[in-house]
């Protein structure tokens, strides 16, 4: 999953670079007629739109992968929370049984008296 995120992030960075290269508008060439300049502008705008669409798609994939990671992390968090609850319940149950098993009923001590013969 981490590798997918890394690859998507690199793809997004590359698309940003490509888009930034295209951002400089096409300058009209005086030697061309107006319709040729409009065609060049149209091609330029088409390339920008295409790159922006690719960038949006990459961001969608990236955010989807991040959401999957977050969902997995929340699942892990809930699992850990449940494990901690179970362990604390076991410890509290274990302590009460340990204490009762350690405390043995005491018998009154009988000391033997030595009888001294005279």
TIVEX-140036 format. One line per 2 residues: number of its first residue (from 1); their letters; for each residue x negated, z negated, y of C-alpha. Coordinates in steps of 0.05 Angstrom, whole numbers, m for minus. Example, Ala and Ser with C-alpha at 12.3 -4.5 7.8 and 13.67 -1.06 7.14 Angstrom:
<pts>
1	AS	m246,m156,m90 ~ m273,m143,m21;
</pts>
This chain:
<pts>
1	XX	0,0,0 ~ m57,m16,48;
3	XX	m88,52,35 ~ m23,87,52;
5	XX	m19,49,118 ~ m91,66,134;
7	XX	m80,140,119 ~ m17,142,161;
9	XX	m51,107,219 ~ m108,159,216;
11	XX	m57,215,215 ~ m23,187,276;
13	XX	m89,180,313 ~ m107,252,297;
15	XX	m39,277,320 ~ m47,238,386;
17	XX	m113,273,397 ~ m84,341,382;
19	XX	m25,328,427 ~ m70,305,483;
21	XX	m110,369,477 ~ m45,409,485;
23	XX	m19,369,544 ~ m57,411,596;
25	XX	m5,462,617 ~ m18,536,609;
27	XX	m40,567,674 ~ m8,632,692;
29	XX	m56,691,692 ~ m45,734,754;
31	XX	m65,797,717 ~ m6,789,668;
33	XX	65,804,684 ~ 116,749,689;
35	XX	146,760,620 ~ 77,753,587;
37	XX	65,688,624 ~ 133,663,602;
39	XX	116,680,530 ~ 51,641,535;
41	XX	88,582,565 ~ 140,586,510;
43	XX	86,586,455 ~ 53,527,489;
45	XX	118,488,492 ~ 132,505,419;
47	XX	65,478,398 ~ 76,414,437;
49	XX	145,405,407 ~ 118,416,337;
51	XX	63,365,347 ~ 111,315,375;
53	XX	157,325,316 ~ 99,314,268;
55	XX	79,252,306 ~ 150,224,303;
57	XX	152,238,228 ~ 85,202,218;
59	XX	110,143,258 ~ 173,140,216;
61	XX	131,139,152 ~ 85,87,182;
63	XX	141,41,203 ~ 176,50,136;
65	XX	112,29,100 ~ 104,m31,146;
67	XX	176,m51,132 ~ 163,m48,57;
69	XX	102,m93,66 ~ 142,m142,108;
71	XX	197,m144,56 ~ 145,m158,2;
73	XX	114,m213,45 ~ 181,m245,56;
75	XX	195,m243,m19 ~ 128,m276,m32;
77	XX	142,m328,21 ~ 209,m345,m11;
79	XX	178,m348,m80 ~ 124,m395,m54;
81	XX	177,m438,m20 ~ 216,m443,m84;
83	XX	153,m460,m124 ~ 137,m515,m74;
85	XX	208,m543,m80 ~ 203,m543,m156;
87	XX	135,m576,m155 ~ 158,m629,m107;
89	XX	219,m643,m150 ~ 175,m646,m212;
91	XX	127,m692,m176 ~ 182,m738,m153;
93	XX	214,m738,m222 ~ 146,m746,m254;
95	XX	128,m805,m209 ~ 191,m843,m227;
97	XX	180,m832,m301 ~ 106,m848,m295;
99	XX	121,m913,m259 ~ 173,m934,m310;
101	XX	126,m916,m368 ~ 68,m954,m336;
103	XX	109,m1016,m325 ~ 117,m1049,m392;
105	XX	163,m1107,m401 ~ 121,m1169,m399;
107	XX	127,m1222,m452 ~ 113,m1293,m434;
109	XX	43,m1306,m454 ~ 34,m1356,m509;
111	XX	m32,m1391,m508 ~ m53,m1421,m571;
113	XX	m71,m1493,m565 ~ m127,m1517,m607;
115	XX	m113,m1580,m639 ~ m170,m1627,m642;
117	XX	m175,m1668,m703 ~ m197,m1739,m695;
</pts>
